[in-house]
Every structure is written in structure tokens, then in C-alpha cells.
Amino acid sequence: MHDPIYRRLFAFPRMVRDLLGAVGNPDWLGDVDLNTLEKLPAEHVGDSGQQRCGDAIWRACFRNGWLYLLVLLEFQSRSDTRMALRNLEYTALLYRELDRRGELGTPGRWPPVLPVVLYNGDAPWTAALEMRDLVAPVPAVLSPCQPSQRSLLLDERRVAVDDLPSNNLMRAVVGFEQSRTPVELARVAEALRDWLSPQDSNLGRAFAAWVRQLVARFSPGQAGQELGETLEEATMTLVERVAQWPEQWRREGVAEGRREGRREAVAGQRALLCRVAATRFGEAVGERVERLLGDTDDWERLSAAAELIAAAQNEVDLIDAVSDIVRRPG
């Protein structure tokens, strides 16, 4: 159940941004431009030829270069004793791929890599997260010769929700993982609705699909006892409630459009699109996109432009496509 749901959730920049906010340290997180998050292909091929397509690779601007984020999804009952080794292998494979594409840079300036493990097993995570801890003790003089890399871990079944940042969507992910009754599940779903915004409608639908699966795991007797409904009624109550979010957001967006706040939000969205275009294709392209968008305030046009900026293969295709969107009749 988890593989497709998590793969869908962590295809959204906001989920990755909130994940970093949940596990990151302020000492370095402040240097990451989370508005530049960009998803990359994530096919890791190991020695046996297997692919881990459920994982994800993202990158974001970090200081004067990039920070590569490996999001590793672990859906098994117990922690993986070789996780540190696997992460080191994936990091090496990523560096090889960057080298093949001519994006690795000069020695001493290679982009840093941050592995983050999401684990939802029933048993607490006990495996080493530092590669050095898998190697037998050696004399101090040999210690620098041993491989070293540490991963960050979010043990979803055991982390305290209140320890996570407020309005952070990882609170919903953790809350859903820890829910043991329909009432707890409904409480998390209601809180989630307040954390999502009109721009998150597609992400909300991904959460809605997860809610449907989560409710279905409760027995009819338990659902009836907790909610005073049959399992089918309980499922439909939650799912229908979540399905109404996009329409509620639309109404709120229309109302907000009568206020200055919406104009500021739209201007911020345009500026973000221009920064991402500049990051991918250079400052000149970012400035060209800025001129094309002008004072466009239509959310659908801006959303379409965002998809193009993320998917375009070259600057010519991007400029032509954005021009078509701007000229499209309203």
C-alpha cells in the first residue's frame, strides 16, 4: 500500500520541503533555497541489477551550488542493518551519473549529498545510520581511511508529532501512520485540511487517496464503535470530506482575490517561477519568463507555466510554451 502512496506524495516539492524542515538542522537548513527544489530521476541500479524506483532524488540551491537530497523509503517491519552501506552505494552511483552528465564539478567542489530515511516499521529502528559504525574498530591512525557517511532518519511510528514544526505536512504523514482508530484518523485529516492551501489541490487529492486506504484497514465493528457508522459509511464520510477540499479552496481563493493578500501571493508565485527558470536555464531565460508573465494573475496559467518550467528540456521550448500560455484566450 505504501509504495505508490509515498511515491505520489513525495513527487510534490512541498512534501520534500516539509520533510527537510522536519529533519534538517537550522545550522545548514537556512542555506538551502527550498524554493528551487527540483526532482530528478531516481533509478538506482545495484550490483544485482535491481531498481529502487520508490525512492526519490531532489536537489536545491545550497550556498553557491547544489545540495542533492536522497529520500529513501523503507516499508518493512524491521530496520535494515545494511542501510548505511546502501546509502553510500547510492551516493556513489549519483556522483557517477553527475560525472557522466558533466555536472559533477571539480574535485573539492562536488555537490554535497544528504540521505534521509523514512521508516514506518512496527519495530523501532536500531540499525546504524553511520557507515563507519558498520566497520570493525581500528587503530586511530586507520580511522580516517574508513568510509564514512551519516543518514538522517525519521522513524514515523515513534517520533512525537508535537516535536515537528507547526503547519508541516510531515505532521499529517506521521499522524496517519500512528492513527489506531477512525477517530484519530479523522482528527489528523481535519488538521491536514487547514495546513493545505489552494495551490496544494493535487497534493490534497494524493492525501485523499491515502485516507481511503487507511480507513479501509479498520474493521467494520471498530469503525461502527468509534464513529457510530458502518465501515463503508465511515470511509465515505472521510473521503467525501477530503474530496471537497479543492472546491473549498476555489471559493476561498475567489474571496481572497478581493483582498490585497491575493495579489501579493500571485506576485510571489510569479517571482518563484522566474527564479526556478533562471536556475534551470540561466538568468537571461528567467528574465524573459518574467517579461512574458508580466502581471498575469490567473492561477491556472501560472500552474501551467510551473509545469512547463519543471518539464522543459531546453530554453527555446520553454519560452515558446510560456508565450502560448500567456496568449491563450481567457
N, C-alpha and C positions, 0 to 999 in steps of 0.2 A: 504494500500500500504506500509506503513512504517514498520509494524511489521516484515515481512520477510526480508526486505532490511537491516534494522538496526541489526536484529539478525545475519544476514550473515556478515555484516561489522564488528561488534564487537565480532566476533569469531576470529579475527586476532590480534595477540599481538601488532602489530604496531599501530592499531587503539586505543587500550587501552593505550598504551604508550603515544601517542599523546594527548589523552583525558586528561590523568594525567598532561601532560605538559601544557595543556590549562587552567586547573582549579587549579592546585597544587601551593602551596606556596614554594618558594625556601628554606625557613627555614627548611622544613622537606622533600621536594622532593629530595634533594641531598642525603638523607639517604636511598632512595629506589633504589634497584638494578633492573632497568627496564629490564635488560637482562634475569631476572629469572621469568618473568611473566608466570603464569600457569593458564589455565582455569579450573574451577571446575563446577560440576553440579549445576544448578540454579533453581531447583524446590522449590518454596516457597509455602507452603500449609497454608492458613489462617484458621480462625475459621469456615468459611462456606465451607471449602474443596476446594476452587478454587486454581488453579495453575497459577503463573505468569511466563510462560516459555519464554516470550520475554526478561526478564531481564537476567543479566549475573553476575557471580561471578568469580573474578580473585584473585590471590594472588601473591605477590612478596616479595623477601627477604627485610627485613627492620631492620636495625641495627643488633641485634642478634637473630631475629626471623622472623615472617611473618607479612605483612600488607595485610588484606583482603579488597578487593575493591568490593562494591556493585554498579553495573551500572544499574540504574533504568530508564526505557524508558517510557516516558509519551507522548502518542499521543492522545491528546484530546484538545478541543477548549479552555478550561479554566483550571487554576491550581487547584490542588487537595487540599482542605482545611485540609485533614487528612494525607497528605504525611508524615509529621514528625512522626505521630503515626505509620503509616505503616512501615517506615524505622526502627523504634525502634523494631517493631514486627519481621521484617526480621532479624535484628541483633540478637535478642534473639533466633530465630529459627536456625540461623547459629551457634551460640555458643552451642546450644543443640546438633546439628549434629556433631560438632567438639568433644564435650564431648562423644557422643556415639561412635565415632571412636577412642577415646583415644588420640586426638590431641589438646585438649584444653589447657593443661599445668596446672601448679599450680596456685592457686589464687595469684593475684598480678603480674602474668606473662602472662595473657591471651593476645592473639594477638589483636592489635587494628583493628577496622573496619572503613572504610571510605565510606559512602554512597554518590554517585554522581547521581544527577537527570538530565537527558537530556529531555528538554521540547521544543516542537515545535508548541505550540498552537497559535492561532491568537491573543488572548488577553495576555497582559503582565502577568507574574507570580506574584501573590500577596500573596499566602499562606505562612504561617510560615514555616521556614526551621529548626527552633529550637523547639524541643519537649516542652521545658519549657514555650514557648510562647503560647501554647495551654491551659495551666493551669491557672486558676484564680489567681490573685495576692494574696500572702500570706505574713504574717509577716516574717521578715528577719530570725528569728530563725527556721522557717519551710522551707525556700527556699532550703537548702541542701537536704531536704527529697524528693524533687520533681524529677521526671525522667528528664534526660537531654541528648540530642544528637543533633548535628547540621549536616545538609547535605550540600554538595556543589551543586550549581545549574549552569547549562549552558542553558540560555534562547536563543535558537538558532535564533529566529526571530528578536531579539533585540541586541544581542552582536555585537560590531563592529569587522569586520573581521580583520582590522589592529591592533586590540588590542591582537590578538592571535599570538603566536610565528611564526616566518617565517618557511617555509617548513613543517609546521604542517598540517596533513591531516584534522584536525578539521576545518581548513580554508575552505577546499573544502566542508565539510558537511554543515557548516554554509552558505557558498556561494550558494550551491544548494538550501537550504531551503529559502534563501532570494531572489533568482532569480525570476523576474517577467516577463521577456521577453526571447525569444530564444537567443537573442544576449548576454544577461547576462549569460545565462546558458552555452553558447559556450565559453565565456571568462573564466568561472570557470573550465570547462573541459580542456581547453588548459593549464591553470596553474597547474591543477592536474597532467597532464601528466609529467610535469617537477619535481613534488615532489615525484613521484613513481620511484622505481628502478627495475632492472631486477628481484630481489628477491620478488617483490611485484606483480608478474603477476596474481596470483589468486585473490589477493585483487583488482587489476585493473579490472578483469572481474566482480567482485561484484559491483564496481562502474559503470561499463558499463551497467549492468542490471538496475541500478537506473537511469542512464541517459536516457535510452529508455523510462522508465515510466514517467520521468519528462517532456520530450519533448512532449509526448502524451497528456499532460494536456493542452497544448496550442491549441487554436482554429486554424483551417486552415487559416482563414483570418489574424490572428495575426502573425502566422509563415510566411505567404507569405509576409506580410508587413515588418517584421523585417529582414528576410533573403533573400527575393526575391525568395522563393521557396514554394512549396506546403508543407503541414504538413508532408506528407509521405516522401518527399524529405529531409525536414529538419531533420526528425527523422533519416533517413538512413545516412545523412551526419555526424551527431554527433556519432551515434552508430558505423558506419564503421570506423570512425576515432579512436574511443576508442578501437575497436576490433584489430586495427593494432598495438597497444602498445606492446603486447608480442613479435611480430616479430621484432619490432624496438629495444626492449630490447635485444633480442637474438643477433642482429647484433652489437649492442653497446658492449655487453658482449664479443663477439669474438674479436672486435677491442681492447677492454680494456685488453684482455688476452695477447696482445703483449707488455703490459706495466707492470712495477713493481707494479703499483697500484692494479692490479687484484690479484697478488699473496698475497699482504697484506690483501686484502678483504677476500680471501679464507681462509687464516690463521686465520683471525678474526672470520670467521664463524665456523671453526673447534673448536677454543677455546671456543666459545659461547656454542656449542653443548656439549662439555665436562663439562662446568660449570653447565649447566642445568641437565645433567645426574648425576653429583655429588650432586646437590641439591635434586633431587628426590630419589636417591638410595645410596648416600654416596660417600665419597672421593675415596674409592677403585674402585668403579664402574666407576667414572669419569676418573680415571687414566687408567683403562682398555679400555674404549672407546677411549681415546686419543691415546693409543698404536695401537688400531685397525685401526683408521682412518689414522694414520701416516701422510703422505704428500698428501693424497687424495685431488685432486683439481677439481673433476668433480661435477658441481653444482647439477646434478640430483641425484647422490649418496648422497651428503650432504643433499639435501632436503628430500630424502627418510629416511635418518638417523634421521633427525629432527622430522619427523612424528612419527617414532618408539619411540624416546625418550619421546615424549609427550603422546603416547598412551600405552606404555608397562605397564603391570600390575606388573611385578617383574623383578629383575635384571637378572635372568637366561634367560628369554625370550628376554630381550633387548640385551644381549651380543651375543646370538645365531643369532638374526636377523641382528645386525650390522655386524657380521662376514660374513653372507651370502651376504650382500650388498657389502662389500669390495672385496669378492672373485668373485663376479658376473663378467662375461666377459664384456669388454667394447664394 
